[in-house]
């Protein structure tokens, strides 16, 4: 399966698949609820070379 990266719709699909795997594991373990801990945070970071396209003259976007 090909994963398209850095596309908002594709990213949502990836997140959904990860969440489905988590829920399947909960089911296998007999857990019937999911608790999100409010004091935990996920930080986003940028790796410029992954997001910026370069042409002969430099960075274009």
Secondary structure, 3 states (H helix, E strand, C coil): CCCCCCCHHHHHHHHHHHHHHHHHHHHHCCCCCCCCCCCCCCCCCCCHHHHCCEECCEECC
